[in-house]
């Protein structure tokens, strides 16, 4: 097959200095550009950086670039472009009119080029988690404002109309016949239309098919699925009653039947969540089990708590998908144990995100957690010492101590063990109502081989 044609919900070639958790946009980004390090099932692995060394005190990192890396115009990629990438990300804006996600992590770093391929990164405080931040730094060569920057990724840009399509060709001959020499990615918003384009032969692969109202069968396509690292959750307001009480937070996790939500809303296409990250995140282990549905115990726990007359549950229309349906089921299930819930719907998604960041969530708010970094999730959403953008007021001394210990642990194995203890603690002492991790469904024609969706939701090729 000379050209692989892909249908997804969105097509946009982002500036590599702008970050996003949208898997459609990340897929395109990783075809054209490379990060310093890449994610591989919760761990970082070499990418543009072939090796890295951290000092014993955790204050300095020596990054070494791969030899003979070139941009798509043939010019060499050097440490100078890496420094520029750090600076662009340091000053990048964020989505929904909020600040850049990585600015706080990069603000105090000092960058010292050692030679053409080595960069010394110095931090004022020790942390082994800087590798997570390096995985967010994509490098491009900037030409002029009218042209996208050049990349060093496996594919180069041939043609592009934002919101319609992007066409890419292989940047160099890999010598592997299973690698697709050309890609054409089309924006097709509706899942039904993506599926139809696959049936009619317009495309070879379509993603996001879990959003179909009914999942087809017997259509001579290869259907595949991948559990996603995204966590769909319900933030709980830890600033006031009832969820400033740990018993109430545990109670709501026992009161809500997550399996029923997965069955009725997603036709089984999700996995119950057990803690604040997915099983594919760094430091998370498979031994954690969902809380399960125990309404009698939930009612007993709520009965011992100070409770308002009613709970306010806020929900957006979109992001996460089908949030209103999930909210209605939570409302119904809590009503069965005598908890009155009022649902407030916010149609303006950017405003909803700002409201959540400013702690205007009622008592509960449907939201999602998308960072691939365990470090970021705990830093931005759990630590009451840091009180990050998405922290919702729960003060947990044990969690705070474990988070800080992990941050300051340089050895990866030891750091993973501390995170495991922290995530297990957060399972037993939940800060949120843990819901589920979506299953991403995709399909392709039978002749397509070597293509898969990873746990971050990105289209990947086995040979690249």
C-alpha positions as CSV (number, residue, x, y, z in Angstrom):
1,X,0.0,0.0,0.0
2,X,1.6,3.2,-1.2
3,X,-0.6,5.6,0.8
4,X,-2.5,5.1,4.0
5,X,-5.6,7.2,4.3
6,X,-6.9,7.9,7.8
7,X,-10.1,9.5,9.0
8,X,-10.1,11.3,12.4
9,X,-12.3,14.0,14.0
10,X,-9.8,16.8,13.7
11,X,-6.9,17.9,11.5
12,X,-4.5,20.6,12.5
13,X,-0.8,20.9,12.4
14,X,0.2,22.5,15.6
15,X,3.2,24.6,16.2
16,X,5.5,22.2,18.2
17,X,5.9,24.9,20.9
18,X,2.1,24.6,21.6
19,X,1.0,21.7,23.8
20,X,-2.2,19.7,23.6
21,X,-3.6,16.5,25.0
22,X,-5.9,16.0,22.0
23,X,-4.8,12.6,20.5
24,X,-5.8,13.6,16.9
25,X,-3.5,16.6,17.0
26,X,-0.8,14.7,18.9
27,X,-0.8,12.0,16.2
28,X,-0.1,14.6,13.5
29,X,2.5,16.4,15.7
30,X,4.5,13.1,16.3
31,X,4.5,12.2,12.6
32,X,6.2,15.5,11.7
33,X,8.2,16.5,14.8
34,X,10.0,14.7,17.6
35,X,10.1,15.3,21.3
36,X,13.3,15.1,23.3
37,X,11.9,11.9,24.9
38,X,8.8,9.9,24.1
39,X,6.2,8.2,26.2
40,X,6.1,4.4,26.1
41,X,3.4,2.9,28.4
42,X,3.9,5.3,31.2
43,X,7.7,5.5,30.9
44,X,9.9,7.8,28.9
45,X,12.2,6.5,26.2
46,X,14.8,8.0,23.9
47,X,13.7,10.1,21.0
48,X,15.7,13.2,19.9
49,X,17.7,12.7,23.1
50,X,19.5,9.4,22.9
51,X,20.7,9.4,26.5
52,X,20.5,11.4,29.7
53,X,22.5,11.6,32.9
54,X,21.3,13.1,36.2
55,X,23.6,14.1,38.9
56,X,23.4,12.4,42.3
57,X,21.9,15.5,43.9
58,X,19.2,15.7,41.2
59,X,20.0,19.3,40.3
60,X,21.5,18.8,36.8
61,X,20.7,16.8,33.8
62,X,23.0,16.2,30.8
63,X,21.0,15.5,27.6
64,X,22.8,14.1,24.6
65,X,21.1,14.3,21.2
66,X,21.2,11.5,18.6
67,X,24.0,11.8,16.1
68,X,23.2,12.9,12.6
69,X,19.7,14.2,13.2
70,X,18.5,16.5,10.4
71,X,15.5,18.6,9.7
72,X,13.4,17.9,6.6
73,X,15.4,20.4,4.6
74,X,18.6,18.5,5.3
75,X,20.0,21.0,7.9
76,X,21.4,19.5,11.2
77,X,19.4,19.7,14.4
78,X,21.6,21.1,17.1
79,X,21.4,22.1,20.8
80,X,20.6,25.7,19.8
81,X,17.2,24.6,18.3
82,X,16.6,22.5,21.5
83,X,17.2,25.6,23.7
84,X,14.8,27.6,21.4
85,X,12.2,24.8,21.9
86,X,12.5,25.1,25.7
87,X,12.1,28.8,25.5
88,X,9.0,28.7,23.3
89,X,7.4,26.2,25.6
90,X,8.4,28.2,28.6
91,X,6.4,31.2,27.2
92,X,3.6,29.3,25.4
93,X,0.0,30.1,26.2
94,X,-2.6,27.5,27.1
95,X,-6.0,26.4,26.0
96,X,-9.3,28.0,27.0
97,X,-7.5,31.3,27.6
98,X,-5.5,30.0,30.5
99,X,-1.7,30.0,31.1
100,X,0.7,27.6,29.5
101,X,0.8,24.2,31.2
102,X,4.5,23.8,31.3
103,X,5.6,27.3,32.2
104,X,5.7,26.6,36.0
105,X,8.0,23.6,35.4
106,X,10.3,25.4,33.1
107,X,10.5,28.8,34.7
108,X,13.5,28.1,37.0
109,X,15.5,25.9,34.7
110,X,18.9,27.1,33.5
111,X,20.0,25.8,30.1
112,X,23.7,25.5,29.3
113,X,24.8,24.1,25.9
114,X,28.0,22.1,26.3
115,X,28.7,21.4,22.6
116,X,26.7,20.7,19.4
117,X,24.9,17.7,20.8
118,X,24.9,18.1,24.6
119,X,22.8,20.3,26.8
120,X,23.1,20.8,30.5
121,X,19.8,21.5,32.3
122,X,20.1,22.8,35.8
123,X,17.2,22.9,38.4
124,X,17.2,24.8,41.7
125,X,15.7,21.8,43.5
126,X,16.1,18.1,43.0
127,X,13.5,16.1,41.1
128,X,13.7,12.9,39.1
129,X,10.5,13.9,37.3
130,X,12.1,16.4,34.9
131,X,12.1,13.5,32.3
132,X,8.3,13.9,32.1
133,X,8.8,17.6,31.1
134,X,11.4,16.7,28.5
135,X,8.9,14.5,26.8
136,X,6.7,17.5,26.2
137,X,9.5,19.5,24.4
138,X,9.1,19.2,20.6
139,X,11.8,20.7,18.4
140,X,11.2,22.5,15.1
141,X,13.2,24.7,12.8
142,X,11.4,28.0,12.3
143,X,11.5,29.6,8.8
144,X,8.9,32.4,8.6
145,X,5.5,33.1,9.9
146,X,3.8,31.9,6.7
147,X,5.3,28.4,6.8
148,X,5.0,25.7,9.5
149,X,8.4,25.0,11.2
150,X,10.4,22.1,9.8
151,X,10.6,18.9,11.8
152,X,12.8,15.9,12.3
153,X,10.0,13.3,12.5
154,X,9.5,10.3,10.2
155,X,7.2,12.2,7.8
156,X,7.5,15.6,6.1
157,X,4.7,17.9,5.1
158,X,3.5,17.8,1.4
159,X,0.1,19.5,1.5
160,X,-2.2,20.8,4.2
161,X,-5.5,22.6,4.6
162,X,-6.4,23.1,8.2
163,X,-9.7,21.5,9.1
164,X,-9.8,19.4,5.9
165,X,-6.7,17.3,5.3
166,X,-2.9,16.9,5.7
167,X,-0.7,14.9,3.4
168,X,2.7,13.6,4.5
169,X,5.5,11.6,2.9
170,X,8.2,9.5,4.4
171,X,11.3,11.7,5.2
172,X,13.8,9.0,4.5
173,X,14.0,5.5,3.1
174,X,13.8,3.1,6.1
175,X,14.3,0.0,3.9
176,X,11.3,-1.5,5.5
177,X,8.5,-2.4,3.1
178,X,5.9,-2.4,5.9
179,X,6.3,1.4,6.4
180,X,3.7,3.5,4.5
181,X,5.6,5.9,2.2
182,X,2.6,8.4,2.2
183,X,-0.1,9.4,4.6
184,X,-3.3,11.3,4.0
185,X,-5.3,12.3,7.1
186,X,-8.8,13.7,6.6
187,X,-10.9,15.6,9.1
188,X,-14.4,14.0,9.3
189,X,-16.1,15.3,12.4
190,X,-19.0,12.8,12.9
191,X,-18.2,9.2,13.8
192,X,-21.0,7.9,11.5
193,X,-19.4,9.7,8.6
194,X,-15.9,8.4,9.5
195,X,-17.3,4.9,9.5
196,X,-19.1,5.4,6.2
197,X,-15.9,6.7,4.6
198,X,-14.2,3.4,5.7
199,X,-17.0,1.3,4.3
200,X,-17.0,3.1,0.9
201,X,-13.2,2.8,0.6
202,X,-12.4,6.6,0.9
203,X,-10.1,5.8,3.8
204,X,-8.3,2.8,5.1
205,X,-8.5,3.5,8.8
206,X,-10.9,5.4,11.0
207,X,-10.5,6.4,14.7
208,X,-12.9,7.5,17.4
209,X,-15.6,4.9,16.5
210,X,-16.5,4.3,20.1
211,X,-18.7,7.4,19.6
212,X,-21.0,5.5,17.2
213,X,-24.5,5.1,18.6
214,X,-24.3,1.4,17.7
215,X,-21.2,-0.6,17.1
216,X,-21.5,-2.5,13.7
217,X,-20.7,-6.1,13.2
218,X,-20.0,-8.3,10.2
219,X,-18.7,-5.6,7.9
220,X,-15.4,-7.2,6.8
221,X,-13.3,-4.7,8.7
222,X,-10.7,-5.3,11.3
223,X,-12.0,-3.8,14.6
224,X,-9.6,-3.0,17.3
225,X,-9.6,-1.3,20.7
226,X,-7.2,0.3,23.1
227,X,-7.8,1.3,26.7
228,X,-6.9,5.0,27.0
229,X,-4.8,6.7,29.7
230,X,-7.5,9.4,30.0
231,X,-9.3,9.4,33.4
232,X,-13.0,10.5,33.4
233,X,-13.7,11.6,36.9
234,X,-15.9,13.6,39.1
235,X,-14.0,16.3,41.0
236,X,-15.3,16.7,44.6
237,X,-15.3,20.1,46.3
238,X,-13.0,19.5,49.3
239,X,-13.4,23.1,50.6
240,X,-16.8,22.5,52.1
241,X,-19.3,19.9,53.3
242,X,-19.9,17.1,52.5
243,X,-16.7,16.4,50.6
244,X,-14.2,18.0,53.0
245,X,-14.9,14.8,54.9
246,X,-13.0,11.7,53.8
247,X,-15.9,9.5,54.7
248,X,-18.1,11.3,52.2
249,X,-15.5,11.0,49.5
250,X,-15.3,7.2,50.1
251,X,-19.1,7.0,50.3
252,X,-19.7,8.5,46.9
253,X,-17.3,6.1,45.3
254,X,-19.3,3.2,46.9
255,X,-22.7,4.7,46.0
256,X,-22.1,5.1,42.3
257,X,-22.3,2.0,40.1
258,X,-19.5,2.6,37.6
259,X,-20.0,-0.7,35.9
260,X,-23.6,0.3,35.2
261,X,-22.5,3.6,33.7
262,X,-20.0,1.9,31.5
263,X,-22.6,-0.6,30.3
264,X,-25.4,1.9,29.7
265,X,-23.4,4.9,28.4
266,X,-20.5,3.2,26.6
267,X,-21.8,-0.3,25.8
268,X,-18.9,-1.7,27.8
269,X,-16.2,0.4,26.1
270,X,-14.4,1.6,29.2
271,X,-12.5,0.3,32.2
272,X,-13.4,1.3,35.8
273,X,-10.9,3.7,37.4
274,X,-9.2,2.8,40.7
275,X,-7.1,5.9,41.5
276,X,-6.1,9.3,40.0
277,X,-4.3,7.8,37.0
278,X,-4.6,4.9,34.7
279,X,-2.9,1.5,35.0
280,X,-0.6,2.6,32.2
281,X,0.9,5.5,34.1
282,X,4.3,5.5,35.8
283,X,4.1,4.0,39.3
284,X,0.6,2.5,38.9
285,X,0.2,-1.2,39.3
286,X,-2.5,-3.6,38.3
287,X,-3.2,-4.8,41.9
288,X,-5.6,-2.0,42.6
289,X,-9.2,-2.9,42.2
290,X,-12.3,-0.7,41.6
291,X,-14.2,0.2,44.8
292,X,-17.3,-1.6,43.6
293,X,-20.9,-0.8,44.2
294,X,-21.9,-1.0,47.8
295,X,-24.9,1.3,48.4
296,X,-25.6,0.1,51.9
297,X,-22.1,0.9,53.1
298,X,-22.3,4.2,51.2
299,X,-25.6,5.2,53.0
300,X,-24.0,4.3,56.3
301,X,-21.0,6.5,55.6
302,X,-23.1,9.4,54.4
303,X,-25.3,9.0,57.5
304,X,-22.3,9.8,59.7
305,X,-21.3,12.9,57.7
306,X,-22.6,16.5,57.8
307,X,-24.7,16.8,54.7
308,X,-26.4,19.6,52.8
309,X,-30.0,19.3,51.7
310,X,-28.9,18.7,48.1
311,X,-25.8,18.3,46.1
312,X,-25.0,20.3,43.0
313,X,-23.4,18.3,40.2
314,X,-21.9,20.4,37.4
315,X,-21.4,19.0,33.9
316,X,-20.3,20.3,30.5
317,X,-22.0,19.4,27.2
318,X,-18.7,18.0,25.8
319,X,-15.3,17.0,27.0
320,X,-15.6,14.4,28.4
321,X,-17.9,12.8,25.8
322,X,-21.4,12.0,27.0
323,X,-20.9,13.8,30.3
324,X,-24.6,14.6,30.6
325,X,-25.6,11.0,30.3
326,X,-23.0,10.1,33.0
327,X,-24.3,12.9,35.2
328,X,-27.9,11.7,35.0
329,X,-26.9,8.2,36.0
330,X,-24.9,9.5,39.0
331,X,-28.0,11.6,40.0
332,X,-30.3,8.5,39.8
333,X,-27.9,6.3,41.7
334,X,-27.4,8.8,44.5
335,X,-31.1,9.4,44.8
336,X,-31.6,5.6,45.6
337,X,-29.8,6.1,48.9
338,X,-31.6,9.4,49.7
339,X,-29.1,11.9,48.3
340,X,-30.8,14.7,46.3
341,X,-28.7,15.9,43.4
342,X,-29.3,18.9,41.1
343,X,-27.5,18.9,37.8
344,X,-26.2,22.2,36.4
345,X,-25.2,22.1,32.7
346,X,-22.6,24.5,31.3
347,X,-22.7,24.9,27.5
348,X,-19.6,27.0,27.2
349,X,-16.7,24.5,27.5
350,X,-13.9,27.1,27.9
351,X,-15.9,28.8,30.6
352,X,-16.4,25.5,32.3
353,X,-12.7,24.8,32.4
354,X,-12.1,28.2,33.8
355,X,-14.8,27.6,36.5
356,X,-13.2,24.4,37.5
357,X,-9.7,26.0,37.7
358,X,-11.3,28.7,39.9
359,X,-13.0,26.1,42.1
360,X,-16.5,26.9,41.0
361,X,-17.6,23.3,40.8
362,X,-20.7,23.1,43.0
363,X,-20.2,20.0,45.1
364,X,-19.2,17.8,42.2
365,X,-18.0,18.4,38.6
366,X,-17.6,15.9,35.8
367,X,-14.1,16.5,34.3
368,X,-11.2,14.5,32.8
369,X,-7.6,14.1,33.6
370,X,-5.4,13.8,30.5
371,X,-1.7,14.2,31.4
372,X,0.5,11.2,30.6
373,X,2.7,12.2,33.5
374,X,1.9,10.9,37.0
375,X,4.0,13.7,38.3
376,X,1.8,16.3,36.6
377,X,-1.4,14.8,37.8
378,X,-0.3,14.8,41.4
379,X,1.3,18.2,41.2
380,X,-1.5,20.0,39.5
381,X,-4.5,18.2,41.0
382,X,-3.8,16.5,44.3
383,X,-1.0,18.2,46.2
384,X,-2.3,20.6,48.8
385,X,1.3,21.9,49.3
386,X,1.4,22.9,45.6
387,X,-2.3,23.8,45.2
388,X,-2.1,23.6,41.4
389,X,-4.6,24.8,38.8
390,X,-7.0,21.9,39.2
391,X,-6.6,21.2,43.0
392,X,-10.1,21.1,44.6
393,X,-9.3,21.7,48.3
394,X,-8.7,18.3,49.8
395,X,-5.8,18.4,52.3
396,X,-4.1,15.1,52.7
397,X,-0.9,15.1,54.7
398,X,0.1,11.5,53.8
399,X,-0.5,12.1,50.0
400,X,1.5,15.4,50.2
401,X,4.5,13.7,51.9
402,X,4.5,10.8,49.4
403,X,4.3,13.3,46.4
404,X,7.2,15.4,47.7
405,X,9.3,12.3,48.4
406,X,8.7,11.0,44.9
407,X,9.5,14.3,43.3
408,X,12.9,14.4,45.1
409,X,13.8,10.8,44.3
410,X,16.2,10.6,41.4
411,X,16.4,6.8,40.9
412,X,13.6,5.8,38.5
413,X,12.9,2.5,40.2
414,X,12.8,4.0,43.7
415,X,10.6,6.9,42.5
416,X,8.2,4.4,40.9
417,X,7.9,2.6,44.2
418,X,7.0,5.8,46.1
419,X,4.4,6.7,43.4
420,X,2.9,3.2,43.8
421,X,2.5,3.8,47.5
422,X,1.0,7.2,46.8
423,X,-1.5,5.9,44.2
424,X,-2.5,3.0,46.5
425,X,-3.1,5.5,49.3
426,X,-5.3,7.6,46.9
427,X,-7.2,4.5,46.0
428,X,-8.0,3.8,49.7
429,X,-8.5,7.5,50.5
430,X,-10.1,9.0,47.3
431,X,-10.0,12.7,46.5
432,X,-12.4,12.3,43.5
433,X,-15.2,10.1,42.4
434,X,-13.3,7.6,40.2
435,X,-15.2,6.8,37.1
436,X,-13.5,5.2,34.1
437,X,-10.8,5.1,31.4
438,X,-12.4,5.2,27.9
439,X,-11.7,2.4,25.4
440,X,-10.8,3.9,22.1
441,X,-12.3,1.9,19.2
442,X,-10.9,2.0,15.7
443,X,-11.2,0.0,12.5
444,X,-9.3,-0.6,9.3
445,X,-9.5,-2.4,6.1
446,X,-8.1,-6.0,6.1
447,X,-5.0,-5.2,4.0
448,X,-3.8,-2.6,6.5
449,X,-1.0,-4.0,8.7
450,X,1.4,-2.7,11.3
451,X,-0.9,0.1,12.5
452,X,-2.2,0.5,16.1
453,X,-3.5,3.0,18.6
454,X,-1.4,3.3,21.7
455,X,-2.7,3.9,25.2
456,X,-2.4,7.7,24.7
457,X,-4.8,7.4,21.7
458,X,-2.1,8.1,19.0
459,X,-1.9,6.3,15.7
460,X,1.4,4.5,15.6
461,X,3.2,2.2,13.2
462,X,5.0,-0.9,14.4
463,X,8.0,-0.2,12.2
464,X,8.6,3.4,13.3
